[in-house]
Amino acid sequence: MPMGCDVVVVGLGAMGAGTIWNLARRGLKVIGVERFDRAHAFGSSHGVTRICRQAYFEHPDYVPLCRRAYTLWDELESDAGRFKTRETEAPNAQRLFERCGLLMFGEADSPMIDGARRVLDVHNVRIDRLQHDAVRDRWPQFDIDGSLECLFEPDAGYLRVEPAIRTLLGTAEALGATVLTDTPVRDWSVDARGVRVDIGNDTIEADRLIVTAGAWSGRILRDLGVRLTVLRKPQLWFECHDPRYADCPVFAYQTQGAFFYGFPTVEPGLIKLAEHTGREVVDDPDALDRALRPSDIERVAAFAGRRLGGVSNHVLRHSVCMYTMTPDERFVIDRHPEYDSVSFAAGFSGHGFKFAPLVGSILADLATAGATDEPIEFLRLSRSGLR
């Protein structure tokens, strides 16, 4: 007999995990389906850390959503502690969201610096402009020449990626959700009775379907015609024993069209650095090249040698993730235009992880009520240029 539930969620990366947590909190019977294991390293939601910030230079309309996401990360930690999931009971359990601040370095007219100022004007996010001497006194490891401005967001920080996903899934299970891993979805369909999701030898029947398939969204939602481009993105861990990076903010440099970022030394002897810019298109996410190439290292190592004192040019570890890009680099979150029982979220364009619990809440709203009170009009499918 087919499995039955109120809602089936396809894809349990950050957004799918956030979705089944929200659905389970509302008392719904939910099944989540993931083609790999939980908190796997084959998609976009992996790599130890992700930046969490309200200085949303990409578009100021993200700021109210980001503030709500901050609240939900705190609620997740509270839920997880209450249900004592395996993640929170681990001997080395840590907070999911570390508010260590964010340093932003760039030319005055760079998108990051100019956009952060607009956010300050529109939403009154606390963003401090720092003089060079103040930066050098407090964080002497960062090189800033006279052409760069420095902004500091004290309430920003980083999220622990894999523990966050495992906590979302574990807490959802504690609330009654079913998580199916190593279970690829073959197809889905809608009829008068509801939705059917084919998972090989079995079928899930549900009232509603939510698709959060990351880099595979274009394939699963091909009937929408959304223009999604998948990019290959290496993440690098350089050798670093400089104690100044153990207690420092997340940092980002945007200069002359290049955008690099990094984190404190969350793991002893390792500092994570990456380039946000660059466009190597992935034609098939199942065929992603995960090997480390010399070209993956060159630009990031040059940046570190120029801007970061005390960081070796020796890469000790790497991973490769994927950005799923929309043409305007904004997310797309909506109901299916043909099927009211189907909702989806895709195209997180390399800056979506921090919104995972809120995206899950929005998708739960769309699936159960057909609408949401969250301000997502700028993320709707109907905006121009998306298809």
C-alpha positions as CSV (number, residue, x, y, z in Angstrom):
1,M,0.0,0.0,0.0
2,P,1.3,3.5,-0.7
3,M,2.5,5.6,2.3
4,G,0.2,8.4,3.2
5,C,0.6,11.8,4.8
6,D,-0.6,15.4,4.8
7,V,2.5,16.8,3.2
8,V,5.5,15.3,1.4
9,V,8.7,17.3,1.1
10,V,11.2,16.4,-1.7
11,G,14.8,17.3,-0.8
12,L,16.1,17.6,2.7
13,G,19.0,20.0,2.4
14,A,18.7,23.2,4.4
15,M,15.4,24.4,3.0
16,G,13.7,20.9,3.1
17,A,14.9,20.3,6.6
18,G,13.5,23.7,7.7
19,T,10.3,22.8,6.0
20,I,9.6,19.5,7.7
21,W,10.5,21.1,11.1
22,N,7.9,23.8,10.6
23,L,5.2,21.4,9.3
24,A,5.8,19.0,12.2
25,R,5.6,21.9,14.7
26,R,2.1,22.6,13.3
27,G,1.0,19.0,14.0
28,L,0.9,17.9,10.4
29,K,1.8,14.4,9.3
30,V,4.8,14.9,7.1
31,I,7.2,12.7,5.1
32,G,10.5,14.1,4.0
33,V,12.4,12.4,1.1
34,E,16.1,12.8,0.5
35,R,18.1,11.1,-2.3
36,F,21.3,11.0,-0.2
37,D,22.0,10.7,3.6
38,R,21.1,13.5,6.0
39,A,23.5,16.4,6.1
40,H,25.4,15.0,3.1
41,A,28.1,16.7,1.0
42,F,26.7,16.3,-2.5
43,G,24.6,19.4,-2.8
44,S,24.7,23.0,-1.5
45,S,24.2,22.6,2.3
46,H,27.5,21.5,3.6
47,G,31.0,22.8,4.5
48,V,31.0,23.4,8.3
49,T,30.0,27.1,8.3
50,R,27.8,29.7,6.5
51,I,27.6,33.4,7.1
52,C,24.5,34.8,8.8
53,R,23.9,38.6,8.5
54,Q,21.4,41.3,8.2
55,A,23.6,43.7,6.2
56,Y,21.7,42.5,3.1
57,F,23.5,44.5,0.3
58,E,21.9,42.2,-2.4
59,H,18.5,43.6,-1.8
60,P,17.1,45.5,1.3
61,D,13.8,43.6,1.2
62,Y,15.6,40.5,2.6
63,V,16.2,42.3,5.9
64,P,12.8,41.7,7.5
65,L,13.0,38.1,6.4
66,C,16.5,37.8,7.9
67,R,15.3,39.2,11.2
68,R,12.5,36.6,11.4
69,A,15.1,33.9,10.5
70,Y,17.2,35.0,13.4
71,T,14.2,34.4,15.7
72,L,13.6,31.0,14.3
73,W,17.2,29.8,14.7
74,D,16.8,30.7,18.4
75,E,13.5,28.8,18.5
76,L,15.1,25.8,16.8
77,E,17.8,25.6,19.5
78,S,15.1,25.8,22.2
79,D,13.1,23.0,20.5
80,A,16.1,20.9,20.1
81,G,17.0,21.3,23.8
82,R,13.5,20.4,24.8
83,F,13.4,17.2,22.8
84,K,17.0,16.3,23.5
85,T,17.9,15.2,20.0
86,R,21.1,13.3,19.3
87,E,22.7,16.5,18.1
88,T,22.0,18.5,21.3
89,E,23.0,15.5,23.5
90,A,26.4,15.1,21.8
91,P,29.3,15.6,24.2
92,N,30.7,18.5,22.1
93,A,27.3,20.1,21.3
94,Q,27.6,23.8,20.4
95,R,25.3,26.6,19.5
96,L,24.1,26.6,15.9
97,F,24.4,30.3,15.4
98,E,27.6,32.0,16.7
99,R,27.2,35.8,16.7
100,C,30.9,36.8,16.3
101,G,30.2,39.8,13.9
102,L,31.0,40.4,10.3
103,L,33.8,42.6,8.9
104,M,33.2,43.9,5.3
105,F,36.0,45.5,3.3
106,G,35.6,47.1,-0.1
107,E,35.7,50.2,-2.2
108,A,33.1,52.8,-1.4
109,D,31.2,52.1,-4.6
110,S,31.4,48.3,-4.4
111,P,28.0,46.5,-4.3
112,M,28.8,45.2,-0.8
113,I,29.7,48.5,0.8
114,D,27.1,50.6,-1.1
115,G,24.4,48.1,-0.6
116,A,25.1,47.8,3.2
117,R,24.8,51.5,3.5
118,R,21.3,51.4,1.8
119,V,20.3,48.7,4.3
120,L,21.3,50.9,7.1
121,D,19.3,53.8,5.7
122,V,16.1,51.7,5.0
123,H,16.1,49.2,7.9
124,N,18.3,50.7,10.6
125,V,20.4,47.6,10.9
126,R,23.4,48.3,13.2
127,I,26.4,48.6,10.9
128,D,29.4,50.5,12.2
129,R,31.8,52.3,10.0
130,L,35.3,51.7,11.3
131,Q,38.5,53.7,10.8
132,H,41.5,51.9,9.5
133,D,43.5,52.5,12.8
134,A,40.6,51.0,14.8
135,V,40.6,47.9,12.6
136,R,44.4,47.5,12.8
137,D,44.4,47.8,16.6
138,R,41.6,45.2,17.1
139,W,42.3,42.8,14.2
140,P,45.9,43.4,12.9
141,Q,45.8,40.3,10.8
142,F,43.6,41.9,8.2
143,D,45.3,44.1,5.6
144,I,43.3,47.2,4.5
145,D,44.9,49.7,2.2
146,G,43.7,53.3,1.8
147,S,41.2,52.5,-1.0
148,L,39.1,50.3,1.2
149,E,36.3,51.1,3.6
150,C,35.4,48.9,6.5
151,L,32.0,48.2,7.9
152,F,31.2,46.0,10.9
153,E,27.9,44.3,11.7
154,P,28.2,43.1,15.3
155,D,25.1,40.9,15.4
156,A,26.2,38.9,12.4
157,G,28.1,35.6,12.6
158,Y,28.1,32.1,11.2
159,L,25.9,29.0,11.3
160,R,27.2,25.5,11.8
161,V,25.9,23.8,8.7
162,E,25.7,20.1,9.3
163,P,24.6,20.3,13.0
164,A,21.9,22.8,11.9
165,I,20.5,20.3,9.3
166,R,20.7,17.4,11.6
167,T,19.0,19.4,14.4
168,L,16.2,20.5,12.1
169,L,15.6,16.9,10.9
170,G,16.0,15.3,14.4
171,T,13.7,17.8,16.0
172,A,11.1,17.2,13.2
173,E,11.3,13.5,13.9
174,A,10.8,14.1,17.6
175,L,7.6,15.9,16.6
176,G,6.4,13.0,14.5
177,A,7.9,13.6,11.1
178,T,9.2,10.7,8.9
179,V,12.6,11.1,7.3
180,L,13.4,8.9,4.3
181,T,17.1,9.1,3.3
182,D,18.9,7.4,0.3
183,T,15.5,7.6,-1.4
184,P,15.6,9.1,-4.9
185,V,12.3,10.6,-6.3
186,R,11.5,9.2,-9.7
187,D,8.5,11.4,-10.6
188,W,5.5,13.2,-9.1
189,S,2.0,13.8,-10.3
190,V,-1.2,15.6,-9.2
191,D,-4.8,14.4,-9.6
192,A,-8.2,15.1,-8.0
193,R,-7.2,13.0,-5.0
194,G,-4.0,14.8,-4.2
195,V,-0.3,14.3,-5.1
196,R,1.6,11.1,-5.7
197,V,5.4,10.9,-5.4
198,D,7.1,7.9,-7.0
199,I,10.1,6.8,-5.0
200,G,10.9,3.6,-7.0
201,N,9.2,0.6,-5.6
202,D,7.0,2.7,-3.4
203,T,4.6,5.6,-3.7
204,I,3.8,8.4,-1.3
205,E,0.3,9.8,-1.4
206,A,-0.3,13.2,0.2
207,D,-2.6,16.1,0.2
208,R,0.2,18.5,-0.7
209,L,3.8,18.5,-2.1
210,I,6.7,20.8,-1.4
211,V,9.8,20.7,-3.6
212,T,13.1,21.9,-2.1
213,A,15.5,20.1,-4.4
214,G,18.4,22.5,-4.6
215,A,20.6,22.0,-7.7
216,W,18.1,19.3,-8.9
217,S,15.2,21.8,-8.8
218,G,15.4,22.6,-12.5
219,R,15.0,18.9,-13.3
220,I,12.1,18.2,-10.8
221,L,10.3,21.5,-11.6
222,R,11.1,21.4,-15.3
223,D,7.5,22.3,-16.2
224,L,7.8,25.7,-14.7
225,G,10.4,26.9,-17.1
226,V,12.4,28.8,-14.5
227,R,15.8,29.8,-15.6
228,L,18.1,28.2,-13.1
229,T,21.9,27.9,-13.6
230,V,24.0,25.7,-11.4
231,L,27.5,26.8,-10.5
232,R,30.5,24.8,-9.1
233,K,31.9,26.4,-5.9
234,P,35.0,25.1,-4.1
235,Q,35.4,25.7,-0.4
236,L,39.0,25.6,0.9
237,W,40.5,25.0,4.3
238,F,44.0,26.5,4.5
239,E,46.5,25.7,7.2
240,C,46.5,28.4,9.9
241,H,47.9,28.3,13.4
242,D,47.7,32.1,14.0
243,P,45.7,32.5,17.3
244,R,44.3,35.8,16.1
245,Y,41.8,33.9,13.9
246,A,40.4,31.9,16.7
247,D,38.5,34.9,18.1
248,C,37.7,37.1,15.2
249,P,34.6,38.0,13.1
250,V,33.6,36.5,9.8
251,F,35.1,38.6,7.1
252,A,34.5,39.5,3.4
253,Y,36.5,41.5,0.9
254,Q,35.0,42.8,-2.4
255,T,37.5,44.6,-4.5
256,Q,37.8,45.1,-8.3
257,G,34.9,42.7,-9.1
258,A,36.2,39.8,-6.9
259,F,34.5,38.7,-3.7
260,F,36.3,36.6,-1.1
261,Y,35.2,35.6,2.4
262,G,36.4,33.6,5.4
263,F,35.6,32.5,8.9
264,P,37.3,32.2,12.3
265,T,39.3,29.0,12.9
266,V,36.4,26.9,14.0
267,E,38.6,23.8,13.7
268,P,42.1,24.1,15.2
269,G,44.8,24.6,12.5
270,L,42.3,25.3,9.7
271,I,40.7,28.4,8.3
272,K,38.0,28.2,5.7
273,L,38.2,30.6,2.7
274,A,36.3,30.8,-0.5
275,E,35.5,33.0,-3.5
276,H,31.9,34.0,-4.0
277,T,32.5,35.4,-7.5
278,G,33.3,33.2,-10.6
279,R,31.0,31.2,-12.8
280,E,31.8,27.6,-13.8
281,V,28.5,26.2,-15.0
282,V,27.5,22.6,-14.0
283,D,25.4,21.0,-16.7
284,D,24.5,18.0,-14.6
285,P,24.6,18.1,-10.7
286,D,25.0,14.3,-10.7
287,A,28.3,14.8,-12.6
288,L,29.8,17.6,-10.5
289,D,33.6,17.5,-10.5
290,R,34.5,17.3,-6.8
291,A,38.2,17.0,-7.3
292,L,40.5,19.8,-6.2
293,R,42.2,21.6,-9.1
294,P,45.1,24.0,-9.0
295,S,42.8,26.7,-10.5
296,D,40.5,26.3,-7.5
297,I,43.4,27.4,-5.2
298,E,45.2,30.1,-7.1
299,R,42.9,33.1,-6.7
300,V,42.0,32.3,-3.1
301,A,45.6,31.7,-2.1
302,A,46.6,35.0,-3.8
303,F,43.9,36.8,-1.9
304,A,45.0,35.2,1.4
305,G,48.7,36.1,0.7
306,R,47.7,39.7,0.0
307,R,45.1,40.4,2.7
308,L,45.4,37.8,5.6
309,G,48.5,37.8,7.7
310,G,49.4,34.4,9.3
311,V,47.6,32.2,6.8
312,S,49.6,29.5,5.0
313,N,49.1,28.9,1.3
314,H,48.8,25.1,2.0
315,V,45.3,23.7,1.5
316,L,44.6,20.9,3.9
317,R,41.0,20.1,2.9
318,H,38.4,21.1,0.4
319,S,34.8,20.5,-0.6
320,V,32.8,21.5,-3.6
321,C,29.2,22.7,-3.4
322,M,26.8,24.2,-5.9
323,Y,25.0,27.5,-6.2
324,T,21.7,27.3,-7.9
325,M,21.3,30.8,-9.5
326,T,18.3,32.7,-10.8
327,P,18.8,35.4,-13.4
328,D,18.5,38.2,-10.8
329,E,20.2,36.1,-8.0
330,R,17.0,36.3,-5.9
331,F,15.3,33.3,-4.5
332,V,12.0,32.0,-6.0
333,I,9.4,30.9,-3.4
334,D,5.8,30.3,-4.5
335,R,3.0,27.9,-5.2
336,H,2.9,26.1,-8.5
337,P,0.9,28.2,-11.0
338,E,-1.1,25.1,-12.2
339,Y,-1.3,23.0,-9.1
340,D,-2.5,24.6,-5.8
341,S,-1.3,21.6,-3.9
342,V,2.3,22.1,-4.9
343,S,4.7,24.7,-3.5
344,F,8.4,25.1,-4.0
345,A,11.5,27.1,-3.2
346,A,14.6,27.2,-5.4
347,G,17.5,29.4,-6.7
348,F,19.1,30.4,-3.5
349,S,22.1,31.8,-5.4
350,G,24.8,31.2,-2.8
351,H,23.2,33.3,0.0
352,G,20.2,31.3,1.2
353,F,21.3,29.0,4.0
354,K,20.6,31.5,6.8
355,F,16.9,31.7,5.8
356,A,16.3,27.9,6.1
357,P,13.9,27.9,9.1
358,L,12.0,30.9,7.7
359,V,11.8,29.5,4.2
360,G,10.4,26.3,5.8
361,S,7.8,28.4,7.6
362,I,6.8,30.2,4.4
363,L,6.4,27.0,2.5
364,A,4.3,25.5,5.4
365,D,2.1,28.6,5.1
366,L,1.7,28.2,1.3
367,A,1.0,24.5,1.6
368,T,-1.6,24.8,4.4
369,A,-3.2,28.2,3.9
370,G,-2.3,29.1,0.3
371,A,-0.7,32.3,1.4
372,T,1.8,33.8,3.8
373,D,2.1,36.9,5.9
374,E,5.8,37.1,5.2
375,P,6.9,39.8,2.7
376,I,8.0,37.6,-0.2
377,E,6.5,39.5,-3.2
378,F,9.9,40.2,-4.5
379,L,10.6,36.5,-4.5
380,R,7.5,35.3,-6.4
381,L,7.5,33.3,-9.6
382,S,5.6,36.1,-11.4
383,R,8.5,38.6,-11.3
384,S,10.0,39.6,-14.7
385,G,13.0,37.9,-16.2
386,L,12.7,34.6,-14.3
387,R,11.3,32.5,-17.1
